[in-house]
Amino acid sequence: MHSLRTRRVGAFLVLSALAGLASCGSRERGRAGADIAERRESLAAPAAARSIHLDRAAYAERLRAMWIGECLANWTGLRTEGVRITRPFFTDDDWGKPLGRDGARIDFVFLDPWQADDDTDIEYVYLHLMTEARSVHLSPAQIRDGWRAHVNDFIWVSNRRARDLMERGVVPPETSDPARNPDALQIDAQLTTELFGALAPGMPDLALRIADLPIRTTARDHAAHAAQFHVLLFSLAATVDPDKPRREEIVRMVREARQYIPDTSKTADVIDFVLSAYLAANDKRDWESTRDAIARRYQDEALLHGFVYRGFTESAINLATGLLALLFGEGNFARTVQIGTLSGWDSDNGTATMGALVALIGGLPELRAAFPDERLSDRYRIYRTRPTLPDRLPDDPDAEDTFTDIARRMVVLVDLAVKEGGGEVTPTGWKIP
């Protein structure tokens, strides 16, 4: 790793490039119109039209990699969750040191079976509900009943508020009404809805439609836009050209997804700010300078730029660190997870999301190449957090499902999404317009 001194020398170049952006914030973004549905017309997609052919078996393996990658990134990021929310932040030099929660060593975490956490278990509930309903669209009542049956413990912030409202008879999207849910601008939706993008590969407009109500179960305004941005990235993962440099394709995906986000949104400001910093960085290893600039803009000097910092679980600053990891990780899974884990604030969430995205793009071969000496378990223990769901492995006392079977169930839903999107379903795959 390069030295801390070298990083700080490069910081001036990054911050100089950011100076123009730093003066553009005049108010808290994303307040025009409280209901995301009212903005649907503004989320226009200028993506170039082209046909995509996806092999069913190959995409199922990529979905399997997505879940394994998300769990690996989640549990690695948990080592530092909430540990550094103000200066001094972690740097690359801290990797491998016992500076994590309760003195844990900051390093990759491998489990067998993988344990459920809020980065994966609510998406798992949504998958269960859609599988039972045989539909990629969930109604307000289906979401309410599913949450009441299965989402009761291990929930915090806006998820907790929404769940309590459901017990009082409130259904989505009213569960994210700021008058009822004062945490609707927190991180919750952007770590529980990426699944819907993967179910609509190469169909970003459809991905937004099927994710709309689940997002608005817990989020409004720029927090909902952040969740939409993640959904779009997961849908666009299917458009990555393997013959082009991965870092260029990731930048293209970010730019394409950004075009759906209203320019008035704080989420748009975050995406533009981090992307500009990455593109301006002469040393792409120096992610810390951009992280420090994120802290200044959205935390230390938030009010000067027309923003409000709402604590370490808020949507905006964690969207920024997740995007930081994605861009500076440049498609390398291990590097993406390292940066996310060291980035600060609610570090497991953005790390899990972007780790899952990179794994979805690269598949199992790249995951295995990153960790050749590790066995990547296929087993999942959902009962750690959601013990009311079906046990699909009754003969296994330690796990209830496998990512292989989770991917199989997702592929069935992809069939439905492709048909709805006007594509063609064949025994071997999909042709997506």
KETIVEX-562574 format. One record per atom (N, C-alpha, C): residue in one letter; y, x, z. Coordinates in steps of 0.2 Angstrom, whole numbers, plus 5000, padded with zeros to 4 digits. Atoms other than C-alpha are relative to their C-alpha. Layout:
# residues N
AYXZ ...
***
This chain:
# residues 433
M499450045000 M500050005000 M500650045000 H499449965000 H501850064997 H500349995006 S499750004993 S502950105011 S500549955001 L499550054998 L504149995020 L500750024997 R499449985003 R505550105015 R500149994993 T500050025007 T505150084997 T500249934998 R499950075000 R505149894999 R500849995001 R499450024998 R506849895007 R500550034994 V499649975005 V507650004993 V500049954994 G500150055006 G507049874980 G500349935002 A499850064997 A507749734991 A500749984997 F499350015003 F509549754984 F500049974993 L500050035007 L509049724966 L499849935000 V500250074999 V508149564971 V500649965002 L499550054997 L509549494981 L500650004996 S499550005005 S510849544968 S499949954995 A500250055005 A509849444955 A500149935003 L500050074997 L509849294968 L500749985001 A499350024998 A511749294971 A500249944996 G499750065004 G512149174957 G499649935003 L500450064998 L510749054963 L500349985007 A499850014993 A511349074981 A500649965001 S499450034999 S512948994978 S500049924997 C500050065004 C512348834969 C499849945005 G500250054996 G511748734984 G500649975004 S499450034998 S513148614989 S499849945005 R500250064995 R512148474999 R499250005001 E500750014999 E510448435005 E499749974994 R500250035006 R509448404989 R499549945001 G500650045000 G508248264985 G500149935004 R499950064996 R509148114994 R500249944996 A499850055004 A509648014979 A499449954998 G500550055001 G508447864980 G499450025004 A500549994995 A507147854994 A499350004997 D500750025003 D505647794984 D499950044994 I500249965005 I504747914973 I499949964994 A500150045006 A504247774962 A500649984996 E499450025003 E506047734958 E500250064995 R499849945004 R506147914950 R499550014995 R500549995005 R504647894939 R500350014993 E499749995007 E505747884923 E500350075000 S499749945001 S506648044928 S499550065000 L500549955000 L504948144929 L499750014993 A500349995007 A504848174910 A499750064999 A500449955001 A503548284904 A500150034993 P499949975007 P504148404889 P499450044998 A500549955002 A502448494888 A499849994993 A500250005007 A501848534871 A499349964999 A500650045001 A500548414864 A499450054997 R500649975003 R498848494861 R499449985003 S500650034997 S497048454863 S499650065004 I500349954995 I496048534877 I499249985000 H500750015000 H494148554876 H499750035007 L500349974994 L493248574893 L499349995001 D500750014999 D491448604896 D499949975007 R500150034994 R490748494910 R499750055005 A500349954996 A489648624918 A500450055003 A499549944998 A490948764918 A500549975004 Y499550034996 Y492248644925 Y499749995007 A500350014993 A491048594939 A500050065004 E500049944996 E490848774944 E500750025002 R499349994998 R492748794944 R500249965006 L499850054995 L492948644955 L499650035007 R500349974994 R491648724967 R500350065002 A499749954999 A492548884966 A500749985004 M499450024997 M494148794971 M499949985007 W500150024993 W493448724987 W499850065004 I500249944996 I492648894992 I500650045001 G499449975000 G494248974988 G500549975005 E499650034995 E495248854998 E499850015007 C500349994993 C494148865013 C500150085002 L499949934999 L494249055012 L500750025002 A499349994999 A496149055011 A500249975006 N499850044994 N496348925024 N499850045006 W500249974994 W495349015037 W500350075001 T499749935000 T496149185033 T500749985002 G499450014998 G497849105034 G500149975007 L500050024993 L497449025051 L500150055005 R499949954996 R497449195058 R500850015002 T499349984999 T499349205057 T500449935000 E499650065000 E499849015057 E500550005006 G499550014995 G501448995067 G500250065004 V499949944996 V501449175073 V500750034999 R499349975001 R503049235064 R500449954996 I499650055003 I504249105061 I500850025000 T499349965001 T505849215063 T499850075000 R500049935001 R506149395061 R499850035007 P500349965005 P505249515063 P499449974996 F500650035004 F504049455049 F499550054999 F500549955002 F502449525044 F500150034993 T499949965006 T502349655030 T499350024998 D500649985002 D500949725020 D499750055005 D500249954995 D500849865033 D499649975006 D500450034995 D500149735045 D499349974999 W500650035001 W498649685036 W499550055003 G500649974997 G497049735045 G500250025008 K499949994993 K497949745062 K499949945004 P500150064995 P497649635078 P500649975002 L499450034999 L499249545076 L500049934999 G500050075001 G498649375073 G500049965006 R500050044994 R498449225084 R499550025005 D500549984994 D497649275101 D499850074998 G500249935001 G497649455095 G499450014994 A500450005005 A496549415080 A500250054994 R499949965006 R496349545066 R500249964994 I499850035007 I497349495050 I499550034995 D500549985006 D495949505037 D499749944998 F500350055003 F494949395026 F499449975005 V500550044996 V493849265035 V499449974996 F500550035004 F492149215029 F499549965005 L500450044995 L491149075037 L499449974996 D500650045003 D489448995034 D499749965006 P499750035005 P489548855034 P500850005001 W499250004999 W491448835030 W500149945004 Q499850064996 Q492248725043 Q500649964997 A499550055002 A493348575039 A500750025004 D499350004997 D495248585043 D500549964996 D499650055003 D496748485038 D500250024993 D499949985007 D496948585022 D499549974995 T500650025005 T495248515015 T499849935002 D500450064998 D494648365026 D500349944998 I499750065002 I495948235021 I499949994992 E500250005007 E495648275002 E499349985000 Y500850025000 Y493748255006 Y500049935002 V500050074999 V494148085013 V500249964994 Y499850045006 Y495048034998 Y499550004994 L500550005005 L493648094987 L499449955002 H500550054997 H492447994998 H500249934998 L499750075002 L493547834995 L500049994993 M500050015007 M493647864977 M499349994997 T500750005002 T491847894975 T499749935001 E500250064998 E491447734984 E500349944996 A499650055004 A492747634974 A499850014993 R500249985007 R492147714958 R500749994996 S499350005003 S494047734954 S500450065002 V499549944998 V495347874954 V500649975003 H499450034997 H496647744960 H499849975006 L500150034994 L496647694978 L500649955002 S499550054999 S497547544984 S500350015007 P499849994993 P498647535000 P499549985005 A500450024995 A497347445009 A499450055001 Q500649955000 Q495947565004 Q500250065004 I499849944997 I496947715010 I500149985008 R500050024993 R497347625026 R499449995004 D500750014997 D495547575030 D499750075000 G500349945000 G494947745025 G500350055005 W499749964994 W496147835037 W499849975006 R500250034993 R495747715051 R499350015001 A500749994999 A493947745048 A499850085002 H500249935000 H493947935046 H500550055002 V499549954998 V495648015050 V500349985007 N499850024993 N495848005069 N500250065004 D499949944996 D495848185076 D500250054995 F499849945004 F496548355070 F500549984995 I499550025004 I498048275063 I500750015003 W499449984997 W499848325066 W500649974996 V499450015004 V501648285061 V500049944996 S500050065004 S501848165047 S499449964999 N500650035000 N500048135046 N499849965006 R500150034994 R499948085064 R500549945001 R499650065000 R501447965062 R499849954996 A500250055005 A500747885047 A499349975003 R500650024997 R499047865056 R500249955005 D499850044995 D499947785071 D500349934997 L499750065004 L500847665059 L499549964998 M500650045003 M499247615051 M499749955005 E500350034994 E498547565068 E500449935002 R499650064998 R500047445070 R500149954994 G500050045005 G499747365053 G500450024994 V499649985005 V500847465042 V499650034994 V500449975005 V500147515025 V500450054995 P499649955005 P500647655012 P500349954995 P499649944998 P501947685006 P500549995006 E499650014994 E502847605021 E499950055005 T500249954994 T501947735032 T500550074999 S499549955000 S503247865025 S500749985000 D499350025000 D504747765026 D500450045006 P499749964995 P505947875035 P500349975007 A499850044994 A506547735047 A499449995004 R500650014996 R504747725053 R499750075001 N500349935000 N504147905050 N500550054999 P499549955000 P505448035055 P499850074997 D500349945002 D504248175049 D499950004993 A500150005007 A504248125031 A500250054995 L499849945004 L505048285025 L499650065003 Q500449944998 Q503748395033 Q499450014995 I500449975005 I502348485024 I499449964998 D500650045000 D500948355026 D499749994993 A500350025007 A500748285008 A499850064996 Q500149945004 Q500848455000 Q499350045001 L500649964998 L499248515008 L499449955000 T500550055000 T498248345006 T499849974994 T500050045006 T498448294988 T499850044994 E500149955006 E498048444976 E499449974996 L500650025003 L496348364973 L500149964994 F499950055005 F497148234962 F500250044993 G499949965006 G497748364950 G499450034996 A500649975003 A496048444948 A499649944997 L500450065003 L495348264944 L500349984993 A499750015007 A496548254929 A500250064996 P499949945003 P496348414920 P500450004994 G499650005006 G497648444907 G500449944999 M499650065001 M498448274910 M500549995006 P499550004994 P499948304922 P500349935001 D499750064999 D500648134919 D499549955004 L500550044997 L499048044924 L499950035007 A500149974993 A498848164939 A500549985005 L499450024995 L500548114946 L499949925001 R500150074999 R500047924944 R499549995005 I500550014996 I498447944953 I500150035007 A499849974993 A499248054967 A500649965003 D499450034998 D500747944969 D500049975007 L500050044994 L500247824983 L499750055006 P500249954994 P499247964993 P500650045002 I499549964998 I500748074992 I500549965004 R499550044996 R501947934998 R499749965006 T500250024994 T500747895012 T500350045006 T499749964995 T501548035022 T500750034998 A499449965003 A503048105011 A500549964996 R499450035004 R504748055004 R500450064997 D499549955003 D506048144994 D499850064998 H500249945002 H505948324992 H499350025002 A500749994998 A504348335002 A499549974996 A500450035005 A503548214990 A500050044994 H500049965006 H504148314976 H499650075000 A500449944999 A503348474983 A499349984999 A500750025001 A501648384984 A499949984992 Q500150015007 Q501948324966 Q499950074996 F500149935003 F502248504961 F499450035000 H500649984999 H500648554968 H499549974996 V500450045005 V499748414959 V500050024993 L499949985007 L500448464943 L499750074998 L500349945001 L499948644945 L499250004999 F500750015001 F498148594948 F499849974994 S500250035006 S498148484933 S500150054994 L499849955006 L498948624922 L499550065000 A500549955000 A497548744928 A499650004994 A500550015006 A496448674914 A500350034994 T499749985006 T497748734901 T500150085000 V499949925000 V497748924906 V499650034994 D500449975005 D497249024891 D499750075003 P500349944997 P496049164897 P500150064996 D499949945005 D496549274882 D500750035002 K499349984999 K498349284889 K500050035007 P499949974993 P498949394904 P500149945005 R500050064995 R498649284920 R500749995003 R499350014997 R500349324927 R500549964995 E499650045005 E501149254911 E499849935000 E500250075000 E500149094912 E500249975006 I499850034994 I500549064930 I500849995000 V499250015001 V502449084926 V500149944995 R500050065004 R502148954912 R499949945003 M500250064996 M501248834923 M500649985005 V499550024995 V502648844936 V500649974996 R499450025004 R504048824923 R499849924997 E500250065003 E503048674915 E500049955006 A500050044995 A502748594932 A500749985003 R499350004998 R504548624937 R500449944996 Q499750055005 Q505148514922 Q499949935003 Y500150064997 Y504448364931 Y500449985006 I499750014993 I505448384947 I500849994999 P499350025001 P507248304948 P500450065002 D499649944999 D508548444947 D500449995007 T499650014994 T509448364962 T499650015006 S500449994994 S507948394973 S500050075003 K500049944997 K507848524986 K499450044998 T500649975003 T506148564979 T500150044994 A499849975007 A506948604962 A500350075002 D499749944998 D508048724971 D499550065003 V500449954998 V506648814980 V499650034994 I500449975006 I505548834964 I500550044996 D499649965004 D507048894954 D500250075004 F499849954996 F507549014968 F499450065000 V500549954999 V505849094971 V499850034993 L500149975007 L505449104952 L500550054998 S499549965002 S507049184948 S500050075004 A500149944996 A506749314962 A499450044998 Y500649965003 Y505049354955 Y500150034994 L499849975006 L505649374938 L500550065000 A499549955000 A507049484943 A499850065004 A500349954996 A505949594954 A499850064996 N500349945004 N505749774947 N499350025003 D500649984997 D504349804959 D499649945002 K500350064998 K503149664959 K499650005006 R500449994994 R502249734974 R500549985006 D499550024995 D503849694984 D500249935001 W499950074999 W503649514989 W500449995006 E499750014994 E504349545006 E500849995000 S499350015001 S506149555000 S500249934998 T499950075002 T505949384992 T499949955006 R500150044994 R505249315008 R500650005005 D499449994995 D506749385018 D500549964997 A499550045003 A507849305005 A499949925001 I500250074998 I506949135008 I500249985007 A499850014993 A507249155026 A500749995001 R499350014999 R509049175024 R500349944997 R499750065003 R509349035012 R499849945003 Y500250064998 Y508248905019 Y499949995008 Q500050004992 Q508248945038 Q500650035003 D499449974996 D509649065044 D500649974997 E499350025003 E511049005032 E499949934997 A500150065004 A510348835027 A500649965000 L499450045000 L511848745032 L500650024995 L499549985004 L512948855022 L499949984992 H500250015007 H511948815006 H499949924999 G500150075000 G511948625010 G499349975002 F500750024999 F510148615017 F500050005008 V500250014993 V509348575034 V499350045001 Y500749974998 Y507948685042 Y499749965005 R500350054996 R506748565050 R499450035004 G500649974996 G505548685059 G499550034996 F500449965004 F504148795054 F499449964996 T500550045004 T503048645047 T500449964995 E499650045005 E504448585036 E499750014993 S500350005007 S504048555017 S500350064997 A499749955005 A505348675009 A499850075001 I500149934999 I505148835017 I499250024999 N500749995001 N503248825016 N499849994992 L500050005007 L503348774998 L500250074997 A499749935003 A504348934995 A499550055001 T500549954999 T503049045003 T499449994996 G500650015004 G501648964994 G500150024993 L499849985006 L502548994978 L500150074999 L499949934999 L502949164983 L499350044999 A500749975001 A501049204985 A499749994993 L500250015006 L500649124969 L500350054995 L499649965005 L501949224959 L499850075001 F500049934999 F501849394967 F499250025000 G500749995000 G499949374968 G499750014993 E500149995007 E499949364949 E499349984998 G500750025002 G498249274948 G499450045003 N500549974996 N497349394959 N499849965007 F500150044995 F496449294972 F500150035007 A499949964994 A496349424986 A500850015002 R499349994999 R498149474984 R500449945001 T499750064999 T498749294983 T499949985008 V500250014993 V497849265000 V500450045005 Q499749964995 Q498549415008 Q500849995001 I499350025000 I500349375003 I500149945004 G499950074997 G500149195009 G499950015008 T500249994993 T499349255025 T500650035004 L499549964997 L500749375029 L500749974999 S499350035002 S502249265023 S500349975005 G499750034994 G502549175039 G500049935000 W499950074999 W502949005045 W499349965001 D500650044999 D501448875043 D499550034995 S500249965005 S500549015034 S499349984997 D500750025003 D498748935032 D500149954994 N500050065004 N499348785022 N500250034992 G499849975006 G500248875007 G499550044997 T500549955002 T498949005007 T499349964998 A500650045002 A497548875006 A500149974993 T499950035006 T498348784992 T500050054994 M500049955006 M498748934981 M499350044999 G500749975001 G497049014985 G499649954996 A500450055004 A496248854979 A500250004993 L499750005007 L497348854963 L499750064996 V500249945003 V496949034959 V499250004999 A500850005001 A495049004962 A499849954995 L500150055005 L495148844951 L500150034993 I499949975006 I495848954937 I499550054998 G500449945001 G494749104939 G499249995000 G500750024999 G493149024944 G499650045005 L500549964996 L491649094954 L499950074998 P500149935002 P491449254944 P500650045003 E499449964998 E493249314949 E500050005008 L500050004993 L492949254967 L499550065003 R500549954998 R491349354968 R500250074999 A499749935001 A492149504960 A500550035005 A499549984995 A493449504973 A499750025007 F500449994994 F492149504987 F499350024999 P500649985002 P490649594980 P499450005006 D500549994995 D489849624997 D500049945005 E500050064996 E490149455004 E499649944997 R500350065003 R489049295002 R500449945001 L499550055000 L490149154998 L499649935001 S500450064998 S489349005007 S500249944996 D499950075003 D489148834998 D500049945004 R500150064995 R488948735014 R500749985003 Y499450024997 Y490348635022 Y499949955006 R500150044994 R490448565039 R500649955001 I499550054999 I491548405038 I500149975007 Y500050034993 Y491048345055 Y500450045005 R499549974996 R492148475063 R500649965002 T499450045000 T493548355060 T499949934999 R500050065002 R492948205052 R499249975001 P500750014999 P491248155060 P499849934998 T500250075001 T491247975054 T499849994992 L500250015007 L490848015036 L499250014999 P500850005001 P489048015028 P499850085001 D500349934999 D487948165032 D499650014994 R500449995006 R487348225015 R499550055000 L500549944999 L486248365022 L499749985007 P500350024993 P485248275036 P499550055002 D500449954998 D484048415036 D500350075003 D499649944998 D485448545040 D500449985006 P499650024994 P486048535058 P500750035000 D499449975000 D487548645054 D500549984995 A499650025006 A488248565038 A499949934998 E500150075003 E488448395030 E500149994993 D499950015007 D488848435012 D500050074997 T500049935003 T488848574999 T500649994994 F499550005005 F490248614987 F499749994993 T500350015006 T489048604973 T500049924999 D500050085001 D488848414976 D500649975000 I499350025000 I490648394980 I500350004993 A499749995007 A491048464962 A499649954996 R500450055004 R489648344955 R500449945001 R499750074999 R490548194963 R500750004996 M499350005004 M492248254956 M499949994993 V500150005007 V491548274939 V499949934997 V500150085001 V491048084939 V500749975000 L499350035000 L492948044943 L500450034994 V499649975005 V493548164930 V499849964993 D500250055006 D492548054917 D500549945000 L499650065000 L493547904923 L500750024998 A499349985001 A495248004922 A500150014993 V500049995007 V494848064905 V500049944995 K500050065004 K494447894898 K500749965001 E499450034999 E496047824906 E500650044996 G499549965003 G497047964899 G500050004992 G500150015007 G496447924881 G499650064997 G500449945002 G495248074880 G499349974998 E500750025002 E493448074874 E499550045005 V500549984996 V491948094886 V499450014996 T500749985004 T490348184879 T499550025006 P500549974995 P488748234888 P500150075002 T499949934998 T489348414888 T500750015003 G499449984998 G491148394892 G500549954998 W499550055001 W492848314888 W500550034995 K499449995005 K494148314874 K500649975002 I499450024997 I495848294881 I500650004996 P499450005005 P497348244870 P500650035004 
***
